[in-house]
Amino acid sequence: MSTEWLKKAVFYEIYPQSFCDTNGDGIGDIEGIIEKLDYVKELGCNALWINPCFDSPFMDAGYDVRDYKKVAPRYGTNDDLIRLFRTAHEKGIKVLLDLVPGHTSDEHEWFLESSKAEQNEYTGRYVWTDFAFKGIADHPYISGMKPRNGAYMLNFFASQPALNYGWLNRTESWMSAVDSEEAIATKEAMKDVIRFWLDRGCDGYRVDMADSLVKNDDENKSATAAIWREVRNMLDAEYPDAALVSEWSHPYRAICLGGFHMDFYLDHQHNGYNTLLRDYETDGGDHSFFKCDAGGEISRFLDDYLPKYDVSRDAGYISMITCNHDTPRPAATLTDRELKLAYAFILTMPGVPFIYYGDEIGMKYLDVATKEGGYQRTGSRTPMQWDRTKNMGFSSADTSQIYLPVDCSKDAPCVADQVKDPDSLLNEVKRLTRLRAEYEDLQADAPFRVIRAGGPDEAFVYGRGDMVLVINTSSREQTVEIPEADGKKIVYGIGSCSLDGKSITVSAQSFAVLK
């Protein structure tokens, strides 16, 4: 793999409109990200993923792109983004942008041209039927709104027409083949977008809905994967240090077939990741593994994770997240101690971890009104809480003018308070990122093995390279016999841990690393 930097990478996801406002308009901006780069570095993160910052009408928080090659004015200018790349690189930080390849805004120039009755070079850029009264079976679509005689397909919201990469299994004459002139033109246009920002200093992309390109694809999404494999080949030839991470959550398809360097392990109900932090949607209870005494079993995670790890470990990395902009913040249900153990696990597992802004201080999920298509996701997109000044240090704007409400509760966490507290969640995260950086056995590609996976609330023991790690999520002290522990020492701990030959005793809600 040419992207060697990923082995030591720890990413920090920034939702730009909610991170730091420097011009007092109530919305975060690129200058705010630049000003906080030292904070990101001190946290121990050496890479950023920035959610969409391109020109948009913001019907879906920027995931409805109006111009891929222009920064949204509310965030700054193209020159500001280029300066962010440059400044981040000076500090040893890589920057991934968010690529939305499956759809655009209905205000994008491509779509405006494609909607015209007259044939032009963009006529085939989107998925259209051949008649205004002919819909698209099993897919959302809109008809009767444009001069063109046809219905157009949507990828998600009504403002997001689907780009045309062809159909693998064609059942109608208007369906383009994957090797048609128009499908190839769409693919080449997206490759041009990718090159545009890489040429200006971007280090790669997180790809939104990466599996959504070719319609009527087969079970393995092989036609869509072939497009991404072509993009990967382009990167290897022209931008060998650039990285791609997919929103796919299927490592075989994304990594092995599609060539992505990383694939997100997303919070899908009942999958392995979901059982760790958010298993509270079944039978009214919370059985998350990291919820103390909740009856969680690590085997539910392992049964899902291990096959994915085994099939992809020689080709790329699974990326585990603390949260993201689409997911309830873990502090919604977990205490600070439970979060410390969850983050210890995420930051010592194989692959490339991602920390969502504010998770490092335990920001809460807030019950707020929907904003820019966020709906229930909006509560995880509230402004970063920096200090106890106005708007928690996010913005100097009038409180009524800020992008989303800040947490006004008396116990709202903030960076300024936690920096001064050696036992804070923030300082624990800093210690964990330093631990990962210090030991190669804890980095992305070091081997992983299960040593002991007990029943409900029993300690989990796993190995990374020559190291042994123990997590006890329960409220009781546990003693575990570990043959591999003989001759090792405890090099890191949360809670009380003691080692006696092959036997380790760990206190309630504890974590230990043996070397």
VMD Tcl script that draws the C-alpha trace (Angstrom):
set ca {
  {0.00 0.00 0.00}
  {1.49 3.36 -1.05}
  {-0.40 5.33 1.59}
  {1.95 4.34 4.41}
  {0.81 7.30 6.48}
  {-2.50 5.55 7.16}
  {-0.76 3.03 9.43}
  {-0.28 5.72 12.07}
  {-3.32 7.82 11.24}
  {-5.94 8.90 13.77}
  {-8.66 11.00 12.10}
  {-10.76 13.83 13.50}
  {-14.08 14.48 11.79}
  {-15.12 18.13 11.56}
  {-18.63 19.29 10.72}
  {-17.52 22.71 9.45}
  {-20.66 24.72 10.16}
  {-20.53 23.68 13.84}
  {-16.82 23.72 14.68}
  {-15.54 27.28 15.11}
  {-16.93 30.61 13.88}
  {-14.30 33.34 13.45}
  {-16.28 36.06 11.64}
  {-19.25 36.27 13.99}
  {-21.96 35.19 11.55}
  {-23.00 32.22 13.68}
  {-21.67 29.56 11.29}
  {-18.34 27.78 11.54}
  {-15.78 28.49 8.85}
  {-12.50 27.34 7.36}
  {-10.55 29.98 9.28}
  {-11.97 28.44 12.45}
  {-10.60 25.04 11.46}
  {-7.19 26.58 10.78}
  {-7.20 28.29 14.18}
  {-7.91 24.98 15.92}
  {-5.32 22.84 14.14}
  {-3.03 22.98 17.15}
  {-5.88 21.62 19.27}
  {-6.35 18.75 16.82}
  {-2.63 17.99 16.93}
  {-2.51 18.10 20.73}
  {-5.45 15.71 20.81}
  {-3.23 13.25 18.96}
  {-5.03 13.33 15.62}
  {-2.87 13.63 12.53}
  {-5.61 13.65 9.90}
  {-8.92 15.40 9.29}
  {-12.12 14.47 7.55}
  {-14.10 17.61 6.76}
  {-17.79 17.19 5.93}
  {-18.91 18.88 2.68}
  {-17.69 22.44 2.39}
  {-18.67 23.07 -1.23}
  {-21.19 25.50 -2.68}
  {-24.70 24.29 -1.94}
  {-28.26 25.45 -1.26}
  {-27.92 23.38 1.95}
  {-31.11 21.40 1.70}
  {-29.07 18.47 3.06}
  {-26.31 20.23 5.01}
  {-24.03 20.42 1.97}
  {-24.55 16.88 0.71}
  {-26.52 18.54 -2.09}
  {-23.57 19.99 -3.99}
  {-24.18 22.88 -6.37}
  {-20.54 23.29 -7.45}
  {-17.87 20.70 -6.62}
  {-15.07 23.13 -7.40}
  {-16.18 26.07 -5.27}
  {-16.09 26.44 -1.49}
  {-19.41 27.56 -0.03}
  {-19.14 31.31 0.69}
  {-20.36 30.82 4.25}
  {-17.17 28.87 4.94}
  {-14.76 31.04 2.99}
  {-13.04 30.79 -0.39}
  {-11.09 28.27 -2.40}
  {-7.95 30.09 -1.31}
  {-8.95 29.60 2.33}
  {-9.31 25.86 1.80}
  {-5.95 25.68 0.04}
  {-4.42 27.58 2.97}
  {-5.98 25.01 5.32}
  {-4.27 22.22 3.38}
  {-0.95 24.02 3.54}
  {-1.16 24.92 7.23}
  {-2.31 21.43 8.20}
  {0.58 19.87 6.29}
  {3.03 22.15 8.09}
  {1.72 20.66 11.34}
  {1.88 17.07 10.09}
  {-1.89 16.77 9.54}
  {-3.51 15.26 6.43}
  {-6.90 16.47 5.16}
  {-9.66 14.45 3.51}
  {-12.62 16.18 1.90}
  {-16.12 14.73 1.55}
  {-16.96 13.56 -1.97}
  {-20.62 13.14 -2.95}
  {-20.45 11.20 -6.25}
  {-23.94 9.73 -6.53}
  {-26.03 12.88 -6.79}
  {-25.88 16.66 -6.91}
  {-28.16 19.49 -5.94}
  {-30.99 20.15 -8.37}
  {-29.40 23.60 -8.68}
  {-26.14 22.21 -10.08}
  {-25.32 23.51 -13.57}
  {-25.14 19.95 -14.86}
  {-28.72 19.29 -13.80}
  {-30.05 22.59 -15.09}
  {-28.64 21.73 -18.52}
  {-29.81 18.11 -18.31}
  {-33.36 19.34 -17.57}
  {-33.63 21.21 -20.86}
  {-35.80 19.88 -23.65}
  {-32.98 20.36 -26.16}
  {-30.22 17.75 -26.37}
  {-26.86 18.88 -24.98}
  {-23.69 17.41 -23.49}
  {-25.40 17.00 -20.08}
  {-28.57 15.31 -21.32}
  {-27.30 11.93 -20.14}
  {-25.57 13.14 -16.95}
  {-28.54 12.12 -14.78}
  {-31.00 9.22 -14.74}
  {-34.09 10.13 -16.78}
  {-36.91 8.05 -18.19}
  {-38.06 8.69 -21.76}
  {-41.52 9.98 -20.90}
  {-42.91 12.36 -18.26}
  {-45.55 9.80 -17.29}
  {-43.15 6.88 -16.95}
  {-41.72 6.37 -13.47}
  {-38.78 4.31 -12.21}
  {-39.78 1.07 -10.52}
  {-38.54 0.63 -6.94}
  {-36.77 4.00 -7.00}
  {-37.86 7.51 -5.97}
  {-38.35 9.91 -8.85}
  {-39.89 13.26 -9.82}
  {-41.81 14.10 -12.98}
  {-43.64 17.09 -14.40}
  {-41.27 19.68 -12.96}
  {-38.91 20.33 -15.87}
  {-39.15 21.16 -19.59}
  {-37.64 17.79 -20.45}
  {-40.09 15.03 -21.31}
  {-39.09 12.50 -18.69}
  {-39.04 11.63 -14.99}
  {-35.74 11.92 -13.15}
  {-34.48 9.63 -10.43}
  {-33.58 10.75 -6.93}
  {-30.80 9.34 -4.77}
  {-32.31 10.52 -1.51}
  {-34.04 13.87 -0.86}
  {-36.19 15.59 -3.50}
  {-33.39 18.07 -4.14}
  {-30.84 15.36 -5.02}
  {-31.14 14.00 -8.58}
  {-29.15 10.83 -9.20}
  {-26.12 10.99 -11.46}
  {-26.04 8.48 -14.28}
  {-23.37 5.77 -14.03}
  {-25.49 3.31 -15.95}
  {-27.53 0.24 -15.09}
  {-25.97 -3.19 -14.85}
  {-29.22 -5.02 -15.56}
  {-31.21 -2.98 -18.07}
  {-34.93 -3.56 -18.34}
  {-35.96 -0.37 -20.17}
  {-34.69 1.26 -23.34}
  {-33.92 4.54 -21.52}
  {-31.54 2.81 -19.07}
  {-27.93 3.49 -19.97}
  {-25.40 0.66 -19.99}
  {-22.44 0.96 -17.63}
  {-20.15 1.29 -20.67}
  {-22.36 3.80 -22.47}
  {-21.01 7.16 -23.56}
  {-23.09 9.03 -21.00}
  {-22.16 6.75 -18.08}
  {-18.48 7.05 -18.94}
  {-18.84 10.84 -19.17}
  {-20.27 10.95 -15.64}
  {-17.42 8.83 -14.31}
  {-14.81 11.00 -16.00}
  {-16.47 14.17 -14.67}
  {-16.19 12.82 -11.12}
  {-12.56 11.87 -11.66}
  {-12.00 15.45 -12.78}
  {-13.49 16.69 -9.50}
  {-11.24 14.33 -7.55}
  {-8.17 15.61 -9.38}
  {-9.19 19.25 -8.87}
  {-8.77 19.25 -5.09}
  {-5.89 16.77 -5.01}
  {-3.98 19.17 -7.25}
  {-4.60 21.89 -4.67}
  {-3.35 19.96 -1.66}
  {-6.18 17.68 -0.54}
  {-4.96 14.27 0.71}
  {-7.96 12.21 -0.36}
  {-11.67 11.75 0.15}
  {-14.33 10.23 2.29}
  {-16.88 8.99 -0.26}
  {-20.56 9.46 0.55}
  {-22.89 6.55 -0.29}
  {-20.04 4.88 -2.15}
  {-22.15 1.87 -3.13}
  {-24.89 3.90 -4.83}
  {-23.46 4.57 -8.30}
  {-24.56 1.87 -10.75}
  {-28.25 1.02 -10.62}
  {-29.60 -2.55 -10.67}
  {-26.12 -3.72 -9.69}
  {-25.51 -7.32 -8.67}
  {-25.27 -8.68 -5.13}
  {-21.63 -7.66 -4.72}
  {-22.12 -4.25 -6.35}
  {-19.44 -5.35 -8.78}
  {-20.17 -2.68 -11.41}
  {-19.98 0.09 -8.80}
  {-16.85 -1.49 -7.32}
  {-15.27 -1.52 -10.79}
  {-15.67 2.26 -11.01}
  {-13.92 2.71 -7.67}
  {-11.17 0.29 -8.67}
  {-10.59 2.48 -11.71}
  {-10.41 5.54 -9.45}
  {-7.96 3.72 -7.17}
  {-5.78 2.86 -10.16}
  {-5.82 6.54 -11.13}
  {-4.73 7.52 -7.61}
  {-1.96 4.94 -7.54}
  {-0.61 6.28 -10.83}
  {-1.11 10.03 -10.31}
  {-1.54 10.63 -6.55}
  {0.03 7.64 -4.76}
  {-0.24 9.21 -1.29}
  {-3.95 10.04 -1.61}
  {-6.42 7.95 0.41}
  {-10.05 6.94 0.00}
  {-12.44 5.89 2.77}
  {-15.87 4.59 1.82}
  {-19.26 4.94 3.40}
  {-20.10 1.36 2.55}
  {-19.66 -0.83 5.64}
  {-18.89 -3.89 3.56}
  {-15.09 -4.36 3.49}
  {-15.08 -7.13 0.89}
  {-16.98 -5.04 -1.64}
  {-15.39 -1.71 -0.76}
  {-11.79 -2.73 -0.12}
  {-11.21 -6.02 -1.89}
  {-13.32 -5.29 -4.98}
  {-13.48 -1.50 -5.04}
  {-9.94 -0.71 -3.99}
  {-10.77 1.67 -1.15}
  {-7.97 2.08 1.36}
  {-10.47 2.13 4.24}
  {-14.13 1.27 4.80}
  {-16.24 2.68 7.61}
  {-17.76 0.28 10.12}
  {-21.10 2.08 10.26}
  {-23.78 2.04 12.94}
  {-26.24 -0.29 11.25}
  {-28.82 -1.81 13.55}
  {-27.74 -5.18 14.98}
  {-24.31 -5.22 13.30}
  {-21.18 -5.69 15.38}
  {-20.39 -2.01 15.84}
  {-23.96 -1.26 16.91}
  {-23.76 -3.83 19.72}
  {-20.80 -2.01 21.25}
  {-22.30 1.45 21.84}
  {-25.91 1.74 20.69}
  {-27.71 -1.53 21.20}
  {-30.74 0.17 22.73}
  {-33.36 -0.30 20.03}
  {-34.32 -3.87 20.88}
  {-36.88 -5.03 23.48}
  {-36.73 -1.66 25.24}
  {-33.39 -2.35 26.92}
  {-29.78 -1.34 26.40}
  {-27.46 -4.29 25.98}
  {-24.47 -2.39 24.60}
  {-21.18 -4.03 25.48}
  {-19.73 -0.82 26.91}
  {-22.80 -0.12 29.05}
  {-21.88 -1.27 32.54}
  {-23.75 -4.41 33.65}
  {-26.07 -4.26 30.65}
  {-25.57 -7.91 29.79}
  {-23.61 -7.12 26.66}
  {-21.54 -9.87 25.06}
  {-18.44 -9.16 22.99}
  {-19.23 -12.26 20.92}
  {-22.00 -10.35 19.15}
  {-19.39 -7.88 17.93}
  {-16.83 -10.54 17.07}
  {-19.26 -12.71 15.10}
  {-19.83 -9.78 12.74}
  {-16.38 -8.18 12.82}
  {-14.00 -11.12 12.46}
  {-15.16 -12.29 9.00}
  {-14.92 -8.69 7.76}
  {-11.46 -8.29 9.28}
  {-10.20 -11.61 7.93}
  {-11.32 -10.97 4.35}
  {-9.91 -7.44 4.11}
  {-6.88 -7.18 6.41}
  {-4.34 -7.73 3.65}
  {-5.98 -5.22 1.31}
  {-7.02 -2.27 3.48}
  {-8.40 -1.09 6.79}
  {-11.71 -1.13 8.60}
  {-12.36 2.27 10.17}
  {-14.16 2.40 13.49}
  {-15.78 5.65 14.58}
  {-16.65 7.14 17.95}
  {-19.66 8.64 16.15}
  {-20.38 10.70 13.05}
  {-22.79 13.35 11.80}
  {-25.48 10.72 11.13}
  {-25.23 8.84 14.43}
  {-26.41 9.59 17.98}
  {-23.50 10.74 20.10}
  {-22.32 7.96 22.44}
  {-22.68 10.26 25.45}
  {-26.44 10.00 24.93}
  {-26.36 6.73 26.86}
  {-22.82 6.20 28.15}
  {-21.11 7.76 31.17}
  {-17.64 9.28 30.96}
  {-16.12 6.09 32.41}
  {-17.96 3.97 29.85}
  {-16.81 6.33 27.10}
  {-13.20 6.00 28.25}
  {-13.39 2.23 27.86}
  {-15.16 2.47 24.50}
  {-12.56 4.89 23.15}
  {-9.74 2.75 24.55}
  {-11.13 -0.13 22.50}
  {-11.63 1.89 19.31}
  {-8.15 3.42 19.53}
  {-6.38 0.09 20.09}
  {-8.16 -1.96 17.43}
  {-6.80 -2.65 13.93}
  {-7.61 -0.23 11.14}
  {-7.82 3.54 11.11}
  {-9.94 5.17 13.86}
  {-12.05 8.32 13.52}
  {-12.97 10.65 16.40}
  {-16.04 12.84 15.81}
  {-15.58 16.43 16.95}
  {-16.76 16.88 20.53}
  {-16.83 13.17 21.37}
  {-13.46 13.63 23.06}
  {-15.16 15.80 25.70}
  {-18.39 13.79 25.85}
  {-20.67 16.26 24.09}
  {-24.29 15.27 24.50}
  {-26.89 14.44 21.90}
  {-29.35 17.36 22.06}
  {-33.07 17.40 21.36}
  {-33.19 20.23 18.81}
  {-35.31 21.09 15.80}
  {-34.23 19.80 12.42}
  {-31.79 21.94 10.44}
  {-30.83 21.60 6.77}
  {-32.29 18.12 6.38}
  {-30.79 16.78 9.60}
  {-34.00 15.62 11.30}
  {-33.08 13.21 14.14}
  {-29.41 13.56 13.18}
  {-29.40 17.27 14.04}
  {-28.83 16.58 17.73}
  {-25.34 15.28 16.92}
  {-24.43 18.35 14.87}
  {-24.56 21.09 17.50}
  {-21.67 23.56 17.96}
  {-18.37 22.53 19.47}
  {-18.07 23.52 23.13}
  {-14.73 25.24 23.63}
  {-15.12 27.20 26.88}
  {-17.59 28.96 29.20}
  {-17.76 32.21 27.24}
  {-20.65 33.22 25.02}
  {-22.08 30.32 22.98}
  {-19.57 28.01 24.68}
  {-16.79 29.71 22.72}
  {-18.15 28.64 19.35}
  {-19.20 32.08 18.07}
  {-19.45 35.72 19.11}
  {-22.77 36.06 17.25}
  {-26.01 36.72 19.01}
  {-27.23 33.44 20.44}
  {-30.35 33.61 18.28}
  {-28.17 33.71 15.15}
  {-25.91 30.71 15.65}
  {-26.21 27.69 13.36}
  {-27.67 25.40 16.05}
  {-28.26 25.85 19.78}
  {-25.37 25.03 22.10}
  {-25.68 22.87 25.19}
  {-26.71 25.35 27.90}
  {-26.92 22.85 30.75}
  {-24.82 23.44 33.87}
  {-22.89 20.23 33.28}
  {-22.24 20.87 29.58}
  {-18.68 19.67 28.92}
  {-16.13 22.00 27.36}
  {-12.50 21.85 26.32}
  {-11.31 24.59 28.70}
  {-12.56 22.74 31.78}
  {-11.30 19.32 30.73}
  {-7.82 20.51 29.78}
  {-7.27 21.39 33.45}
  {-8.61 18.08 34.79}
  {-6.06 15.22 34.53}
  {-8.85 12.65 34.90}
  {-11.07 14.16 32.20}
  {-12.29 12.30 29.15}
  {-10.31 14.69 26.96}
  {-7.02 13.89 28.70}
  {-7.77 10.17 28.58}
  {-8.22 10.42 24.81}
  {-4.91 12.27 24.55}
  {-3.17 9.52 26.54}
  {-4.75 6.85 24.32}
  {-3.66 8.51 21.08}
  {-0.12 8.82 22.48}
  {-0.20 5.14 23.40}
  {-1.25 4.20 19.87}
  {1.49 6.39 18.39}
  {4.15 4.91 20.69}
  {3.54 1.23 19.99}
  {3.50 -0.16 16.45}
  {1.55 -3.15 17.76}
  {-1.42 -0.84 18.36}
  {-1.40 0.77 14.92}
  {-3.48 0.02 11.85}
  {-1.91 -3.13 10.44}
  {-0.59 -4.98 13.50}
  {-2.23 -8.43 13.83}
  {-5.36 -8.85 15.92}
  {-6.44 -11.99 17.75}
  {-9.05 -12.96 20.29}
  {-7.54 -14.40 23.46}
  {-10.61 -14.64 25.69}
  {-14.21 -13.74 24.88}
  {-16.42 -14.56 27.83}
  {-20.13 -14.34 28.42}
  {-22.26 -11.35 29.45}
  {-20.31 -8.66 31.34}
  {-17.16 -10.81 31.39}
  {-13.73 -9.35 30.62}
  {-12.61 -9.39 27.01}
  {-8.96 -10.15 26.27}
  {-7.42 -9.55 22.86}
  {-3.98 -9.35 21.32}
  {-2.35 -6.81 19.04}
  {1.02 -8.05 17.83}
  {2.96 -8.98 20.98}
  {0.69 -6.97 23.27}
  {-2.23 -8.18 25.38}
  {-5.22 -5.97 26.17}
  {-7.97 -6.49 28.73}
  {-11.31 -4.69 29.03}
  {-13.68 -5.16 31.96}
  {-16.93 -3.26 31.40}
  {-18.68 -4.66 34.49}
  {-19.07 -3.22 38.00}
  {-17.14 -6.08 39.61}
  {-13.47 -6.88 39.94}
  {-12.37 -9.77 37.76}
  {-9.32 -12.02 37.73}
  {-8.37 -13.64 34.45}
  {-5.75 -16.28 33.67}
  {-3.85 -15.34 30.53}
  {-0.93 -17.61 29.57}
  {0.35 -14.95 27.19}
  {0.64 -12.46 30.07}
  {3.55 -14.29 31.65}
  {6.63 -12.08 31.64}
  {4.80 -8.96 30.55}
  {4.26 -5.66 32.33}
  {1.30 -3.32 32.48}
  {2.15 -0.29 30.33}
  {-1.25 1.43 30.41}
  {-4.33 1.25 32.54}
  {-7.71 2.75 33.26}
  {-8.79 1.81 36.76}
  {-6.80 -0.54 38.99}
  {-4.92 -3.42 37.38}
  {-2.39 -5.85 38.88}
  {-0.43 -8.66 37.27}
  {0.80 -11.82 39.00}
  {2.52 -14.10 36.52}
  {-0.19 -15.34 34.17}
  {-3.00 -13.88 36.25}
  {-4.32 -10.35 35.91}
  {-6.80 -8.74 38.27}
  {-8.73 -5.79 36.89}
  {-11.05 -3.55 38.88}
  {-14.57 -2.62 37.89}
  {-14.79 -0.77 34.56}
  {-11.13 -1.03 33.72}
  {-8.72 -1.39 30.83}
  {-5.15 -2.69 30.79}
  {-2.42 -2.99 28.18}
  {0.37 -5.52 28.70}
  {3.70 -5.48 26.93}
}
mol new
graphics top color blue
foreach p $ca { graphics top sphere $p radius 0.5 }
foreach p [lrange $ca 0 end-1] q [lrange $ca 1 end] { graphics top cylinder $p $q radius 0.2 }
display resetview
